[in-house]
Amino acid sequence: MTEPTVGKTSGVPPTLASQIGDQATRKLKARRDPTPGVWFGLGMMGLVGWSVVVPTLLGAGLGLWLDKQHPGTHSWTLALLVAGLTLGCFNAWHWVTKEDQAMRDEPETRDE
């Protein structure tokens, strides 16, 4: 025998009791796990900023050192500055994508 599935995707319309139960569950989850505040957002911006700045400065520093040690027609400083900036941007993109995916997956894992 099969159990009736009220409020599920079986084509049976949800009852008022099941709708109220779903809303109560969502409200309890919201109280238990509040949304991140302003400080979280500022911290995330700082993390993304530093993930771009650090490789850029390391590339520029290494380029300056190489220009002093091995002077030539090409600027190591400029080349490694651009390489560090590119690496930093990919690093920031990785962090933002990872956090976005974690935020999207969070409600699905807690519903179970």
The first five atom37 places (N, CA, C, CB, O) and aatype in JSON, in Angstrom:
{
  "aatype": [12, 16, 6, 14, 16, 19, 7, 11, 16, 15, 7, 19, 14, 14, 16, 10, 0, 15, 5, 9, 7, 3, 5, 0, 16, 1, 11, 10, 11, 0, 1, 1, 3, 14, 16, 14, 7, 19, 17, 13, 7, 10, 7, 12, 12, 7, 10, 19, 7, 17, 15, 19, 19, 19, 14, 16, 10, 10, 7, 0, 7, 10, 7, 10, 17, 10, 3, 11, 5, 8, 14, 7, 16, 8, 15, 17, 16, 10, 0, 10, 10, 19, 0, 7, 10, 16, 10, 7, 4, 13, 2, 0, 17, 8, 17, 19, 16, 11, 6, 3, 5, 0, 12, 1, 3, 6, 14, 6, 16, 1, 3, 6],
  "atom_mask": [
    [1, 1, 1, 1, 1],
    [1, 1, 1, 1, 1],
    [1, 1, 1, 1, 1],
    [1, 1, 1, 1, 1],
    [1, 1, 1, 1, 1],
    [1, 1, 1, 1, 1],
    [1, 1, 1, 0, 1],
    [1, 1, 1, 1, 1],
    [1, 1, 1, 1, 1],
    [1, 1, 1, 1, 1],
    [1, 1, 1, 0, 1],
    [1, 1, 1, 1, 1],
    [1, 1, 1, 1, 1],
    [1, 1, 1, 1, 1],
    [1, 1, 1, 1, 1],
    [1, 1, 1, 1, 1],
    [1, 1, 1, 1, 1],
    [1, 1, 1, 1, 1],
    [1, 1, 1, 1, 1],
    [1, 1, 1, 1, 1],
    [1, 1, 1, 0, 1],
    [1, 1, 1, 1, 1],
    [1, 1, 1, 1, 1],
    [1, 1, 1, 1, 1],
    [1, 1, 1, 1, 1],
    [1, 1, 1, 1, 1],
    [1, 1, 1, 1, 1],
    [1, 1, 1, 1, 1],
    [1, 1, 1, 1, 1],
    [1, 1, 1, 1, 1],
    [1, 1, 1, 1, 1],
    [1, 1, 1, 1, 1],
    [1, 1, 1, 1, 1],
    [1, 1, 1, 1, 1],
    [1, 1, 1, 1, 1],
    [1, 1, 1, 1, 1],
    [1, 1, 1, 0, 1],
    [1, 1, 1, 1, 1],
    [1, 1, 1, 1, 1],
    [1, 1, 1, 1, 1],
    [1, 1, 1, 0, 1],
    [1, 1, 1, 1, 1],
    [1, 1, 1, 0, 1],
    [1, 1, 1, 1, 1],
    [1, 1, 1, 1, 1],
    [1, 1, 1, 0, 1],
    [1, 1, 1, 1, 1],
    [1, 1, 1, 1, 1],
    [1, 1, 1, 0, 1],
    [1, 1, 1, 1, 1],
    [1, 1, 1, 1, 1],
    [1, 1, 1, 1, 1],
    [1, 1, 1, 1, 1],
    [1, 1, 1, 1, 1],
    [1, 1, 1, 1, 1],
    [1, 1, 1, 1, 1],
    [1, 1, 1, 1, 1],
    [1, 1, 1, 1, 1],
    [1, 1, 1, 0, 1],
    [1, 1, 1, 1, 1],
    [1, 1, 1, 0, 1],
    [1, 1, 1, 1, 1],
    [1, 1, 1, 0, 1],
    [1, 1, 1, 1, 1],
    [1, 1, 1, 1, 1],
    [1, 1, 1, 1, 1],
    [1, 1, 1, 1, 1],
    [1, 1, 1, 1, 1],
    [1, 1, 1, 1, 1],
    [1, 1, 1, 1, 1],
    [1, 1, 1, 1, 1],
    [1, 1, 1, 0, 1],
    [1, 1, 1, 1, 1],
    [1, 1, 1, 1, 1],
    [1, 1, 1, 1, 1],
    [1, 1, 1, 1, 1],
    [1, 1, 1, 1, 1],
    [1, 1, 1, 1, 1],
    [1, 1, 1, 1, 1],
    [1, 1, 1, 1, 1],
    [1, 1, 1, 1, 1],
    [1, 1, 1, 1, 1],
    [1, 1, 1, 1, 1],
    [1, 1, 1, 0, 1],
    [1, 1, 1, 1, 1],
    [1, 1, 1, 1, 1],
    [1, 1, 1, 1, 1],
    [1, 1, 1, 0, 1],
    [1, 1, 1, 1, 1],
    [1, 1, 1, 1, 1],
    [1, 1, 1, 1, 1],
    [1, 1, 1, 1, 1],
    [1, 1, 1, 1, 1],
    [1, 1, 1, 1, 1],
    [1, 1, 1, 1, 1],
    [1, 1, 1, 1, 1],
    [1, 1, 1, 1, 1],
    [1, 1, 1, 1, 1],
    [1, 1, 1, 1, 1],
    [1, 1, 1, 1, 1],
    [1, 1, 1, 1, 1],
    [1, 1, 1, 1, 1],
    [1, 1, 1, 1, 1],
    [1, 1, 1, 1, 1],
    [1, 1, 1, 1, 1],
    [1, 1, 1, 1, 1],
    [1, 1, 1, 1, 1],
    [1, 1, 1, 1, 1],
    [1, 1, 1, 1, 1],
    [1, 1, 1, 1, 1],
    [1, 1, 1, 1, 1],
    [1, 1, 1, 1, 1]
  ],
  "atom_positions": [
    [[0.84, -1.17, 0.0], [0.0, 0.0, 0.0], [0.89, 1.24, 0.0], [-0.96, 0.0, 1.21], [1.98, 1.24, 0.57]],
    [[0.41, 2.25, -0.63], [1.16, 3.5, -0.66], [0.51, 4.51, 0.26], [1.26, 4.06, -2.1], [-0.71, 4.54, 0.43]],
    [[1.36, 5.34, 0.86], [0.86, 6.38, 1.75], [0.49, 7.6, 0.93], [1.91, 6.74, 2.83], [1.15, 7.89, -0.07]],
    [[-0.54, 8.33, 1.32], [-0.87, 9.54, 0.59], [0.22, 10.6, 0.78], [-2.24, 10.08, 1.05], [0.74, 10.77, 1.88]],
    [[0.55, 11.29, -0.29], [1.59, 12.31, -0.23], [0.95, 13.67, -0.44], [2.7, 12.06, -1.3], [0.84, 14.17, -1.56]],
    [[0.53, 14.24, 0.63], [-0.1, 15.55, 0.58], [0.98, 16.6, 0.63], [-1.12, 15.73, 1.74], [1.87, 16.54, 1.48]],
    [[0.92, 17.59, -0.28], [1.88, 18.67, -0.27], [3.16, 18.37, -1.02], [0.0, 0.0, 0.0], [4.03, 19.23, -1.11]],
    [[3.3, 17.17, -1.56], [4.49, 16.81, -2.33], [4.21, 17.09, -3.8], [4.87, 15.31, -2.11], [3.19, 17.69, -4.14]],
    [[5.09, 16.68, -4.66], [4.95, 16.94, -6.08], [4.13, 15.86, -6.79], [6.32, 17.06, -6.72], [4.37, 15.59, -7.96]],
    [[3.2, 15.25, -6.1], [2.41, 14.17, -6.69], [1.17, 14.68, -7.4], [2.03, 13.18, -5.63], [0.38, 13.88, -7.89]],
    [[0.97, 15.96, -7.45], [-0.21, 16.5, -8.11], [-1.33, 16.82, -7.14], [0.0, 0.0, 0.0], [-2.3, 17.48, -7.52]],
    [[-1.22, 16.36, -5.9], [-2.23, 16.65, -4.89], [-1.93, 18.03, -4.31], [-2.26, 15.55, -3.77], [-0.8, 18.26, -3.88]],
    [[-2.88, 18.95, -4.28], [-2.59, 20.28, -3.75], [-2.29, 20.22, -2.26], [-3.76, 21.23, -4.01], [-2.89, 19.43, -1.53]],
    [[-1.36, 21.06, -1.8], [-1.01, 21.05, -0.38], [-2.15, 21.59, 0.46], [0.27, 21.87, -0.14], [-2.89, 22.49, 0.05]],
    [[-2.27, 21.04, 1.63], [-3.31, 21.5, 2.54], [-2.81, 22.71, 3.3], [-3.74, 20.38, 3.51], [-1.61, 23.01, 3.3]],
    [[-3.72, 23.39, 3.95], [-3.35, 24.57, 4.73], [-2.4, 24.19, 5.86], [-4.61, 25.26, 5.29], [-1.47, 24.93, 6.17]],
    [[-2.63, 23.04, 6.48], [-1.78, 22.6, 7.58], [-0.35, 22.35, 7.11], [-2.34, 21.33, 8.23], [0.6, 22.71, 7.81]],
    [[-0.18, 21.74, 5.95], [1.17, 21.48, 5.46], [1.87, 22.77, 5.05], [1.13, 20.51, 4.27], [3.08, 22.9, 5.24]],
    [[1.12, 23.74, 4.51], [1.73, 25.03, 4.16], [2.19, 25.77, 5.41], [0.73, 25.89, 3.38], [3.28, 26.35, 5.42]],
    [[1.37, 25.74, 6.45], [1.74, 26.4, 7.71], [2.94, 25.69, 8.33], [0.55, 26.41, 8.69], [3.83, 26.35, 8.88]],
    [[2.97, 24.38, 8.26], [4.11, 23.63, 8.78], [5.4, 23.96, 8.04], [0.0, 0.0, 0.0], [6.45, 24.1, 8.66]],
    [[5.31, 24.1, 6.72], [6.5, 24.47, 5.93], [6.99, 25.87, 6.3], [6.18, 24.4, 4.43], [8.2, 26.09, 6.43]],
    [[6.07, 26.8, 6.47], [6.45, 28.16, 6.85], [7.08, 28.19, 8.24], [5.24, 29.09, 6.81], [8.06, 28.9, 8.46]],
    [[6.54, 27.43, 9.16], [7.09, 27.38, 10.51], [8.51, 26.8, 10.49], [6.19, 26.55, 11.44], [9.38, 27.27, 11.21]],
    [[8.72, 25.79, 9.67], [10.05, 25.2, 9.55], [11.05, 26.2, 9.01], [10.01, 23.96, 8.66], [12.17, 26.3, 9.51]],
    [[10.66, 26.95, 7.98], [11.55, 27.98, 7.4], [11.87, 29.06, 8.42], [10.91, 28.6, 6.15], [13.01, 29.52, 8.49]],
    [[10.87, 29.48, 9.2], [11.11, 30.52, 10.21], [12.06, 30.03, 11.3], [9.78, 30.97, 10.84], [12.93, 30.78, 11.75]],
    [[11.89, 28.79, 11.72], [12.8, 28.25, 12.73], [14.22, 28.16, 12.21], [12.32, 26.86, 13.18], [15.17, 28.44, 12.95]],
    [[14.4, 27.77, 10.95], [15.74, 27.73, 10.36], [16.35, 29.11, 10.28], [15.7, 27.1, 8.97], [17.54, 29.28, 10.54]],
    [[15.53, 30.1, 9.94], [16.03, 31.47, 9.85], [16.47, 32.0, 11.2], [14.97, 32.39, 9.25], [17.46, 32.72, 11.3]],
    [[15.75, 31.64, 12.25], [16.15, 32.08, 13.59], [17.4, 31.37, 14.06], [15.01, 31.85, 14.59], [18.25, 31.96, 14.72]],
    [[17.5, 30.1, 13.73], [18.65, 29.29, 14.16], [19.92, 29.7, 13.42], [18.36, 27.8, 13.94], [21.0, 29.75, 14.02]],
    [[19.81, 30.0, 12.14], [20.97, 30.35, 11.31], [20.76, 31.72, 10.69], [21.21, 29.28, 10.21], [20.29, 31.82, 9.56]],
    [[21.09, 32.79, 11.42], [20.86, 34.13, 10.88], [21.77, 34.41, 9.69], [21.07, 35.19, 11.97], [22.84, 33.82, 9.56]],
    [[21.34, 35.32, 8.85], [22.15, 35.69, 7.69], [23.38, 36.46, 8.14], [21.34, 36.53, 6.69], [23.34, 37.15, 9.16]],
    [[24.47, 36.35, 7.39], [25.68, 37.08, 7.76], [25.45, 38.59, 7.71], [26.83, 36.69, 6.84], [24.68, 39.08, 6.89]],
    [[26.11, 39.29, 8.59], [25.92, 40.73, 8.69], [26.9, 41.52, 7.85], [0.0, 0.0, 0.0], [27.57, 40.99, 6.96]],
    [[26.97, 42.8, 8.16], [27.82, 43.73, 7.42], [29.29, 43.38, 7.62], [27.56, 45.17, 7.86], [30.08, 43.45, 6.68]],
    [[29.66, 43.0, 8.84], [31.07, 42.69, 9.1], [31.54, 41.49, 8.3], [31.28, 42.43, 10.59], [32.69, 41.43, 7.88]],
    [[30.64, 40.53, 8.09], [31.0, 39.37, 7.26], [31.3, 39.83, 5.83], [29.87, 38.31, 7.27], [32.27, 39.39, 5.22]],
    [[30.44, 40.71, 5.31], [30.65, 41.22, 3.95], [31.95, 42.01, 3.83], [0.0, 0.0, 0.0], [32.68, 41.86, 2.85]],
    [[32.24, 42.85, 4.82], [33.49, 43.6, 4.8], [34.71, 42.68, 4.9], [33.51, 44.63, 5.93], [35.73, 42.9, 4.25]],
    [[34.58, 41.66, 5.72], [35.67, 40.69, 5.83], [35.9, 39.94, 4.54], [0.0, 0.0, 0.0], [37.04, 39.67, 4.16]],
    [[34.81, 39.6, 3.85], [34.94, 38.9, 2.57], [35.58, 39.81, 1.53], [33.56, 38.4, 2.08], [36.39, 39.36, 0.72]],
    [[35.2, 41.1, 1.54], [35.84, 42.04, 0.61], [37.32, 42.16, 0.91], [35.16, 43.43, 0.68], [38.14, 42.23, 0.0]],
    [[37.68, 42.17, 2.2], [39.08, 42.23, 2.57], [39.84, 40.99, 2.12], [0.0, 0.0, 0.0], [40.97, 41.09, 1.64]],
    [[39.22, 39.84, 2.26], [39.84, 38.59, 1.83], [40.08, 38.59, 0.33], [38.98, 37.4, 2.22], [41.15, 38.2, -0.14]],
    [[39.09, 39.03, -0.42], [39.22, 39.08, -1.88], [40.29, 40.1, -2.26], [37.87, 39.43, -2.55], [41.1, 39.86, -3.16]],
    [[40.3, 41.26, -1.58], [41.3, 42.28, -1.87], [42.72, 41.8, -1.62], [0.0, 0.0, 0.0], [43.61, 42.01, -2.44]],
    [[42.92, 41.17, -0.47], [44.26, 40.67, -0.15], [44.68, 39.54, -1.08], [44.32, 40.21, 1.28], [45.87, 39.4, -1.37]],
    [[43.73, 38.75, -1.55], [44.09, 37.66, -2.45], [44.54, 38.19, -3.81], [42.9, 36.71, -2.63], [45.18, 37.47, -4.57]],
    [[44.21, 39.45, -4.13], [44.7, 40.08, -5.36], [45.99, 40.85, -5.07], [43.62, 41.03, -5.96], [46.93, 40.79, -5.87]],
    [[46.05, 41.55, -3.96], [47.19, 42.43, -3.65], [48.47, 41.64, -3.4], [46.87, 43.3, -2.44], [49.53, 42.02, -3.89]],
    [[48.39, 40.57, -2.64], [49.6, 39.85, -2.24], [50.36, 39.28, -3.45], [49.25, 38.71, -1.28], [51.56, 39.52, -3.56]],
    [[49.71, 38.55, -4.37], [50.48, 38.07, -5.54], [51.0, 39.2, -6.43], [49.61, 37.14, -6.37], [52.07, 39.09, -7.02]],
    [[50.24, 40.29, -6.51], [50.69, 41.42, -7.32], [51.96, 42.04, -6.74], [49.58, 42.49, -7.42], [52.92, 42.3, -7.47]],
    [[51.97, 42.26, -5.43], [53.16, 42.84, -4.79], [54.35, 41.88, -4.82], [52.85, 43.23, -3.36], [55.49, 42.31, -5.0]],
    [[54.08, 40.6, -4.65], [55.18, 39.62, -4.74], [55.78, 39.59, -6.14], [54.69, 38.21, -4.35], [57.0, 39.52, -6.3]],
    [[54.93, 39.66, -7.16], [55.42, 39.7, -8.53], [56.23, 40.95, -8.8], [0.0, 0.0, 0.0], [57.28, 40.89, -9.44]],
    [[55.74, 42.1, -8.32], [56.48, 43.35, -8.52], [57.81, 43.32, -7.77], [55.63, 44.55, -8.05], [58.83, 43.76, -8.31]],
    [[57.82, 42.8, -6.55], [59.06, 42.71, -5.78], [60.08, 41.79, -6.44], [0.0, 0.0, 0.0], [61.26, 42.13, -6.52]],
    [[59.63, 40.64, -6.9], [60.53, 39.72, -7.59], [61.03, 40.34, -8.89], [59.82, 38.38, -7.87], [62.19, 40.16, -9.26]],
    [[60.16, 41.06, -9.57], [60.57, 41.72, -10.81], [61.62, 42.8, -10.57], [0.0, 0.0, 0.0], [62.56, 42.92, -11.35]],
    [[61.45, 43.57, -9.5], [62.46, 44.59, -9.17], [63.81, 43.95, -8.87], [62.0, 45.44, -7.98], [64.85, 44.44, -9.31]],
    [[63.78, 42.88, -8.12], [65.02, 42.18, -7.78], [65.69, 41.63, -9.04], [64.74, 41.03, -6.79], [66.9, 41.76, -9.2]],
    [[64.89, 41.02, -9.93], [65.45, 40.49, -11.17], [66.0, 41.59, -12.07], [64.4, 39.68, -11.92], [67.03, 41.4, -12.72]],
    [[65.33, 42.75, -12.11], [65.83, 43.87, -12.91], [67.16, 44.39, -12.39], [64.81, 45.01, -12.93], [68.02, 44.8, -13.17]],
    [[67.35, 44.37, -11.07], [68.64, 44.81, -10.5], [69.74, 43.78, -10.74], [68.5, 45.07, -8.99], [70.88, 44.14, -11.02]],
    [[69.39, 42.5, -10.64], [70.39, 41.44, -10.8], [70.75, 41.18, -12.27], [69.87, 40.15, -10.18], [71.91, 40.93, -12.59]],
    [[69.75, 41.25, -13.14], [69.95, 40.92, -14.56], [69.33, 42.02, -15.43], [69.32, 39.53, -14.9], [68.26, 41.81, -16.01]],
    [[69.97, 43.16, -15.53], [69.4, 44.23, -16.35], [69.37, 43.81, -17.82], [70.2, 45.54, -16.18], [70.28, 43.14, -18.31]],
    [[68.34, 44.22, -18.5], [68.2, 43.86, -19.9], [67.24, 44.8, -20.59], [0.0, 0.0, 0.0], [66.88, 45.86, -20.07]],
    [[66.83, 44.4, -21.77], [65.93, 45.26, -22.55], [64.48, 45.12, -22.11], [66.04, 44.93, -24.03], [63.68, 46.02, -22.33]],
    [[64.14, 44.0, -21.49], [62.76, 43.76, -21.04], [62.64, 44.02, -19.54], [62.32, 42.32, -21.37], [63.57, 43.78, -18.77]],
    [[61.48, 44.52, -19.15], [61.24, 44.83, -17.74], [60.61, 43.62, -17.04], [60.32, 46.07, -17.61], [59.46, 43.25, -17.3]],
    [[61.4, 43.03, -16.15], [60.86, 41.93, -15.36], [59.78, 42.44, -14.41], [61.97, 41.23, -14.57], [58.81, 41.73, -14.12]],
    [[59.94, 43.66, -13.94], [58.98, 44.23, -12.99], [57.59, 44.29, -13.61], [59.42, 45.63, -12.55], [56.62, 43.86, -12.99]],
    [[57.51, 44.82, -14.81], [56.21, 44.94, -15.46], [55.61, 43.58, -15.78], [56.34, 45.77, -16.74], [54.42, 43.35, -15.58]],
    [[56.44, 42.67, -16.27], [55.94, 41.34, -16.64], [55.43, 40.58, -15.42], [57.05, 40.53, -17.34], [54.36, 39.98, -15.46]],
    [[56.2, 40.61, -14.34], [55.79, 39.86, -13.15], [54.68, 40.57, -12.39], [56.99, 39.64, -12.23], [53.91, 39.93, -11.67]],
    [[54.58, 41.9, -12.52], [53.45, 42.63, -11.94], [52.15, 42.18, -12.6], [53.65, 44.16, -12.1], [51.15, 41.92, -11.91]],
    [[52.15, 42.09, -13.92], [50.95, 41.64, -14.65], [50.66, 40.18, -14.33], [51.13, 41.84, -16.18], [49.5, 39.8, -14.17]],
    [[51.7, 39.35, -14.25], [51.49, 37.94, -13.92], [50.91, 37.79, -12.51], [52.83, 37.15, -14.02], [50.0, 36.99, -12.29]],
    [[51.43, 38.57, -11.56], [50.9, 38.51, -10.19], [49.47, 39.0, -10.12], [0.0, 0.0, 0.0], [48.65, 38.44, -9.39]],
    [[49.15, 40.05, -10.86], [47.78, 40.56, -10.9], [46.83, 39.53, -11.49], [47.72, 41.87, -11.7], [45.73, 39.34, -10.99]],
    [[47.26, 38.88, -12.55], [46.43, 37.84, -13.17], [46.21, 36.68, -12.21], [47.09, 37.32, -14.47], [45.09, 36.21, -12.05]],
    [[47.27, 36.25, -11.57], [47.14, 35.16, -10.59], [46.24, 35.57, -9.44], [48.52, 34.76, -10.05], [45.42, 34.76, -8.98]],
    [[46.36, 36.8, -8.96], [45.51, 37.29, -7.87], [44.05, 37.36, -8.28], [0.0, 0.0, 0.0], [43.18, 37.03, -7.48]],
    [[43.78, 37.78, -9.49], [42.38, 37.83, -9.96], [41.77, 36.44, -10.06], [42.31, 38.54, -11.34], [40.62, 36.23, -9.69]],
    [[42.55, 35.48, -10.55], [42.04, 34.1, -10.58], [41.82, 33.56, -9.18], [43.01, 33.2, -11.34], [40.87, 32.82, -8.93]],
    [[42.7, 33.93, -8.26], [42.56, 33.52, -6.87], [41.27, 34.11, -6.26], [43.79, 33.95, -6.05], [40.52, 33.4, -5.6]],
    [[41.04, 35.39, -6.5], [39.82, 36.03, -5.99], [38.58, 35.41, -6.62], [39.85, 37.55, -6.27], [37.58, 35.18, -5.94]],
    [[38.63, 35.14, -7.89], [37.5, 34.5, -8.59], [37.21, 33.13, -7.96], [37.81, 34.34, -10.11], [36.05, 32.75, -7.79]],
    [[38.26, 32.4, -7.64], [38.1, 31.08, -7.0], [37.39, 31.22, -5.64], [39.48, 30.4, -6.81], [36.46, 30.47, -5.35]],
    [[37.83, 32.19, -4.82], [37.23, 32.4, -3.49], [35.75, 32.77, -3.61], [37.98, 33.5, -2.73], [34.91, 32.22, -2.9]],
    [[35.45, 33.7, -4.52], [34.07, 34.15, -4.67], [33.18, 33.01, -5.18], [33.99, 35.35, -5.64], [32.06, 32.83, -4.69]],
    [[33.67, 32.24, -6.12], [32.9, 31.11, -6.64], [32.68, 30.06, -5.55], [33.63, 30.47, -7.84], [31.59, 29.5, -5.44]],
    [[33.7, 29.8, -4.76], [33.59, 28.83, -3.67], [32.55, 29.27, -2.64], [34.96, 28.62, -2.99], [31.73, 28.46, -2.2]],
    [[32.59, 30.53, -2.24], [31.61, 31.05, -1.27], [30.2, 31.07, -1.84], [32.01, 32.45, -0.82], [29.24, 30.78, -1.13]],
    [[30.07, 31.42, -3.11], [28.76, 31.43, -3.75], [28.17, 30.02, -3.79], [28.86, 32.02, -5.17], [26.98, 29.83, -3.52]],
    [[29.0, 29.05, -4.12], [28.53, 27.66, -4.17], [28.15, 27.18, -2.77], [29.6, 26.74, -4.78], [27.17, 26.45, -2.62]],
    [[28.92, 27.57, -1.76], [28.59, 27.17, -0.39], [27.27, 27.77, 0.05], [29.71, 27.6, 0.57], [26.49, 27.11, 0.73]],
    [[27.0, 29.03, -0.34], [25.73, 29.66, 0.01], [24.56, 28.99, -0.72], [25.76, 31.15, -0.32], [23.47, 28.87, -0.16]],
    [[24.79, 28.56, -1.95], [23.72, 27.9, -2.71], [23.44, 26.48, -2.19], [24.08, 27.84, -4.19], [22.29, 26.04, -2.19]],
    [[24.49, 25.78, -1.74], [24.32, 24.41, -1.26], [23.79, 24.36, 0.16], [25.64, 23.66, -1.33], [23.22, 23.35, 0.56]],
    [[23.95, 25.42, 0.93], [23.6, 25.42, 2.35], [22.14, 25.06, 2.62], [23.88, 26.77, 2.93], [21.9, 24.19, 3.45]],
    [[21.15, 25.66, 1.97], [19.76, 25.31, 2.27], [19.43, 23.86, 1.91], [18.83, 26.23, 1.53], [18.62, 23.23, 2.59]],
    [[20.05, 23.31, 0.86], [19.75, 21.95, 0.46], [20.24, 20.95, 1.5], [20.37, 21.64, -0.89], [19.56, 19.96, 1.79]],
    [[21.42, 21.18, 2.08], [21.95, 20.22, 3.03], [21.22, 20.29, 4.38], [23.44, 20.47, 3.24], [21.15, 19.29, 5.09]],
    [[20.67, 21.43, 4.73], [20.0, 21.57, 6.02], [18.54, 21.13, 5.96], [20.09, 23.0, 6.5], [17.93, 20.93, 7.01]],
    [[17.97, 20.97, 4.77], [16.59, 20.55, 4.66], [16.43, 19.07, 4.99], [16.06, 20.82, 3.27], [15.34, 18.63, 5.35]],
    [[17.5, 18.31, 4.88], [17.41, 16.86, 5.06], [17.23, 16.49, 6.51], [18.64, 16.18, 4.5], [17.13, 15.3, 6.83]]
  ]
}
